[in-house]
Amino acid sequence: MNVSVIGTGYVGLVSGVCFSDIGNKVTCVDLDETKINNLKKGIVPIYEPGLKELVVKNTEEGRLFFTTDLSQAMKDADVVLIAVGTPEKETGEADLRFVEAVAKSIGENLDDYKVIVTKSTVPVGTNRYVKSIISEHCGHENFDVASNPEFLREGSAIHDTMNMERAIIGVESEKAGDILTELHKPFNTEIMVTDIETAEMIKYASNAFLATKISFINEIANICEKLGANVIDVAKGMGLDARIGAKFLQAGIGYGGSCFPKDTKALVQISGEVEHDFQLLKSVIEVNNKQQRVLIDKAIARFGSLSGKKVGLLGLAFKPNTDDMREAASIVISEELVKQGASVKGYDPIARETAAKVLPQEVEIVSSVNEAIEDADIIMILTEWDDIKNIDLEMIANLPSNPVLFDGRNCFSLDEVAKYNLEYHSIGRPSLI
Ligand code: UGA
């Protein structure tokens, strides 16, 4: 099949590359000329394990193309995927500016039948709106729109796409349903064909539910600390019940990234528009905002004042295996530390450049764990990268500054830490003093 993908952000690029890898001819379109020229040379704008290799392989094998020319890319396409960004407005609403602009261009270039698929996360009803924009600009109705939401995670995006657990296809015609079912067959996955509004809602409901699991376990963690229970074992015990499931029950310093924070706020907004007060989801968001600050509260409880304290932050990205800093807890934490008068050094194996752009200027970004912690009074683990999980605890225990370790991602077992003369505070577990 011939597929065009408009927008080479995370979702667009990964989907395009994976659709080409299973044998389709894929053309990825973006307005950003530098990005497209780089992609043609195999230079990938984001850090995502395995992505660069697949870009190079599929380009060399003649299945993957990059262009800034949308009309050219539309010519032979059977399926056109819209994968442009839907940033968040001040109100929490999704900003549909880019989707609208693309729909207009598609309409202007639509000669024969194609299925126009929205992959971007868009409010329920957007596909119908996209349809109206397209037909206004092409003057006919010889096309179908469809919703095909994306469920990949940053850091394991290629794996998640190639091994997708389900493909959700929201359509209003059998023809479009058949074409998209055919397109997804090689993924050997459960394919669910539904109406458009339901597909749009499945995406929001899935992200909102995962965010709810995280805020729930974080609340349990906060109670565990007061009761002397261990949240890791509580989560394990809960997860043994297949109805609950063990995944997404890792307590920590809350969720960040480009999806959960934005999509939960958007769903509250969408609900409000139909006069439904989504109280549960509002609480999930509120709990997460508090949880991102929990290490600050612990440090203040321990030290009284953080003024003049030297703090080493380990891990800055919103999660491991990505350089994405969007809504990372490290932003909230470092802003607060600077405000409290602490001096802060931050280390991340991959996200140093992206972090430097968004963290307060006062934060010194360093290029090794050792530099971040050598003279620290306080060490905070914010992201569970492998090299941080493998850190030598004995070396930390022997540092002359005698640092206190605050682990926001429960990287170590209490038994392991207990072997060293180290003060250790984590999430939802007894402190070791
Ligand atoms: C999330 C969803 O997992 C994907 O299914 C979805 O496709 C994607 O959003 C999207 O809408 O595009 P992503 O944001 O890349 O993917 O990353 P996750 O692995 O879900 O992690 C999100 C945040 O939750 C991270 O900050 C992570 O540290 C945190 N988290 C995750 C926890 O605190 N505890 C957990 O148990 C799991």
Residues whose N, C-alpha, C, O or C-beta is under 5 A from the ligand:
A	BS01	UGA	E150 F151 L152 R153 E154 I214 F248 L249 Q250 G252 G254 Y255 G256 G257 S258 C259 F260 F318 K319
